[in-house]
Each structure stands twice: as structure tokens, then as C-alpha cells.
Amino acid sequence: MSSLLKVDNEIKTKVDAFRERITSEAEDLVANFFPKKLLELDHFLKDPIINISELKEIHSEINLTVPDPILLSNLHDGLEGQNAKKRKLEDGGDDKVTGTKVFVMPGGMMKSNGNLVDLIEKVKPEIRTLIEKCNTVKMWVQLLIPRIEDGNNFGVSIQEETVAELRTVEGEAASYLDQISRYYITRAKLVSKVAKYPHVEDYRRTVTEIDEKEYISLKIIVSELRNQYVTLHDMILKNIEKIKRPRSSNADALY
């Protein structure tokens, strides 16, 4: 190999040290961290904060009052307004409901649902941890893949399958973060609709519905995180021999 590609000895030493560190860290993750984390998440799933039976308890009050109706000064003004609207429709204009102009919230800033924010702040670190740990274990397995050769690649296929599973778990965990972001964006748009159309009850009900949906989704996310730790731990332990030694020696192949 040295005759085909010259590698600086100092750099090679540092790369070998990196490989050893990744190997040590990944093996500890699989042997110790994964089972501890799955038990921790299983205990979290029994926490009262994530087992609320009455979803009304997570509702957040929307402190936006319905404004008083605007009274017309006289009947003549009302007729003129109706005639103007009629002329606009006859001219092909759009009949758009403009709603209430919102310059400032009566109670200051419209806050998020505090119950869900607290729960999200507990779940997000768990998602990040899974992504980071999966990345480390994936790198470890990839570094164990031997050079490409003809035949005797059954163990290599197991390594590749393990890497694919780790990559899938990473992607699913990242999608959970996207889901949380979409919840905040969707809720913000709905609250803006409530502020603009305070007299429409359906917008207010939709806010509570999306809060309930997010609460249920967060519980499912925690359950999925636990299940992914279980699956990865089980899969790697069952195939650890082939993952660490994908190819048998020639001596072993003779018998």
C-alpha cells in the first residue's frame, strides 16, 4: 500500500488514533448507552406529564376578545356602502373579507402553549442525542467494512444493512425536529387568523385541536425513540461477530 500511496506517518498516527477513539466510543454506546437510554425513555413514557388522559388540561387560553360591532352613523352611509359593494361585484371585483386590522395584541405578546413548550423542551434533547449517537455508531461500522473483494461477502452485507438501518434512524429522528417546527409555524398562522377574525369560533377550536394533536405526536415520538434504541441494540448484538469480523479466515473456510 505504501508503494501505491504515500501517507505521512504523523497523519497516519492521528487517523489511527481517531479510529481507535471511534471504536471505543461506539462499542460503549452499543453495550451500555443504548440499553440505559431505552430504559430511561421507557420510564419517561410512564411520567404523568406525558400521560394526561383529559386533553383539555393541555389547552392554552387565547386571550383575544371579540371586538364590539361597528355601528353605522346613519342609514344613508350603510346604503352607500352596500351600493359600492354591489358596483364592485358587478365590475368583476373580488368580494374579500378583510377582517379586523391588528396593530398590537391587547395583552402584549401572544404566548405559545406553555404545557407543550415544556414537553417539547424535554423531548428535543432526546432526539438530538439519538441522531448524534447513531452517527458515531454508523461511522464505526463503516470503518469496519473491509476492502472490496470477490466472494465471502456475507458479513459485509450485514455491515451494510446495519449502516442502512442507522442511516434510516437518523433520518426519522431528524424528521421529528421538522415536525416540531411545523407545529409552531402552523399554530402561529392559526393564532394570527384568530387575531384577525376574532368572531370566527372555528379558528379558535382549530388551535386547540392542533395542540392536542401535537401532544399525542410527542408521546408517539418518545415511544419511537425508545423503540429505535431497542431495535439498534438488538440488531447489533445479534450480528456483532459478523460486524466486527465480516470475513472468515482461509483456515476457517477449509473446515
N, C-alpha and C positions, 0 to 999 in steps of 0.2 A: 504493500500500500504506500509506503514511504517513497518508493521509486516512481509511483504514478502521481502522487500529490504530496508536495512538501508542506508539512504543518509545523508551525512554530511550537517548540517544546513548552514554552511558558503558557501559550494559549491552550495547548492540548491539556496541560495540567489543570488549568482553570475550568475547562469544559468537563473534564473527568470529575472534578470536584462538584460541579453543578449537577451532573448526572447522579452522583452518589447522594447529594442532598435531596434531589427529587425522589430518588428511590426510597430513601429512609422516610421522608415525609409521607409519600403515597402509601407505603406499607403500613405506617402507623394510622393513617386515615382509614384504610380498609379494615384493619384489625381492631382498632379501638374507637376512633372518632365516629364512624358510621353507626355502629351499634348503640353507642351512647346517645347520639343525636336522635336516632329513631325512637328510643325510649323517652327521651326528653320531649319530643314532639307528640308522642302518644299521650304523655301526661298533660301536655298543653291542651290537647283535644278534650280533656275532661274538665278544664278550667271553666268556672261559671261564666266568665266574660265571653266565651265562645259557644255557650250552650243556653242562650236565652230562648225560652220557649215562646214567650209573648213578644213578637217583633215590635209591638207598639213601644216597648221600652227603649228601643234604639232610635225612635223618631226624634227629629230636631225641629223645634218650633220655628216657623218662618214669621218673623215679626214685621210683616208688611200689611198695613191696614188697607182696607178698600176705601178709596177716596170718595168724598161726597159727590153726588151727581152735579153737573154744571147746569144751572138754571138759565134759560134764555131770558133776556131782558124784556122782550115783548114778542108777541105772536108774529109780527112783521119780519123780525130777524130770523125766526125759525122758518118761515115760508121762503125767504130769500135763500137760506141755506139749502133747503130741500130743492128749490128750483135750480140752484147752482150745481148741486149733485146730479140732478136729472139731466142738465145740459152736458155735464161731463161724461155721463154714461152714454148719451146719445152721440157724442163726438168720438166715442170709442175709447175713452179713458178707463183706467183700471179703478175698480172700487176697492181700495186697500184700506184696511183698518189700521190706523196709525198707532193706536194705544196711548198710554199715558207717558208723557215725557219725563224721564228720570234724570234729575240733575245731581241728587245726593240721596243716600239711603237715610230714612228718618232716624234709625237707631245707630247710625255710623256704619262701619263695615259689616256686611252680611257674612257671618262666620260659617265655617263648614260644620258638618255633623260631628260634634266632639267625640261621641262614642265610637264612631267609625274611624276617626283620625287616630285615636288611641290604639285601636286594634290594628290598624294599618302600620303604625309605627313599631308594633311588636312583630308583625309578620314580615315586613320588608327586610330586616337584617337576616332572617332565616333564609329568604330567597337568595340574597346576595351570598351568604355562606355556602349554600348548595352549589351555586354557579362557580365560585372560586375553588371549592374542594374538588368538584368534578373536573375542572380544568387541570388541576395538579395530577389527579389520578390518570386522566387521559394522556397527559404528557409522559407519565411513567410507562404506561402500556405501549405507547408509540415508540419510546426509546428501547423497549424490549423486542420489538419486531426485528427479526434477523434480515440479512441481505436476501435479495430475491434469488431463488434457485428453482430448478425443475424438480417436482416431486417432493414428497414428505412435507406438505404444506398444511396439513390438517390443523396443527397447532397455531399456525399463522392465521388461518381463517377464524379461529376462536379469538385471537387477539384483535383482529379487525372487527369482529362482531362486538366485542367489548368496547372498542373505541367508538363504534357507531351508536351503541346504547348510551354511552357517556355523552356523546355529542347531542343526542336526542333529548336527554335530561336537561342539558344546558339550555337548549332552545326552548323547551317547555317552561323552564324557570324564568327565562328572560321574558316570555310572553305574559307571565303573571305580573311583572312590573308594568308592561304595556297596559294590561287590563286595569291596574290601579290608576294609571294616568288617564285612561279613557273615562273612568268613573268620575274623576274630578272635573274633567272638561265637560262631560255630559251634564253633570249636576249644575255646573256654573251656568250653562246655557239655559237650563230649565229655571233656575232661580232668576236669571235675567228676564225670562218670559213672565215669571210671577210679578216681578217689579214693574214690568211694562203693561201687563194685563192683570192687575190685582183682582179684578172682578171675575176671572175665569177660574173656577174651582178645580178643573181637571189638571191644570198645571201644578197646583199645589199637591194634588194627590199623586201626580207622577213623580214628584220629588221624593215623597215617602216611599213610593214603590221602588224607585231606583236605589234608595238607601237600604231597603230590605233585601233587594237582590244582591247588593254588594256585600252585605253581612253574610248571606248564605254562601256567596262565592269565596269569601275569605276563609270560611270554615273548610270549604272544599279544597282550597289551596293548601292549607295546613295539612289536611289529610293526604293530599297528593305528595307533598314534601316528605312526609313520613314514609309513604309507600315507596317513593323513589329511593330513599336511603335503604329500605328493606330489600328492594329488588337488586340494587347495585351490590350491596354487601353479600347477598346470597349468590348472585351470579359470579362474582369474582372469586369467592371462596370455593365454589364448586369447580371452578376451572383454573384455580391458582397454579396448578402444576403445569398445565399447557401454556398459561400466560407467561410464566417465568422461564419455562424451558419448552419452547414451541416445537423444537425438532429433537428427536431422539438421536443418540449417537449411532454410528455404524455398528458398534459392538452389540448394542441393544437390538438393532434391527435384525441381526442374524438369528436371534433366538425367539 
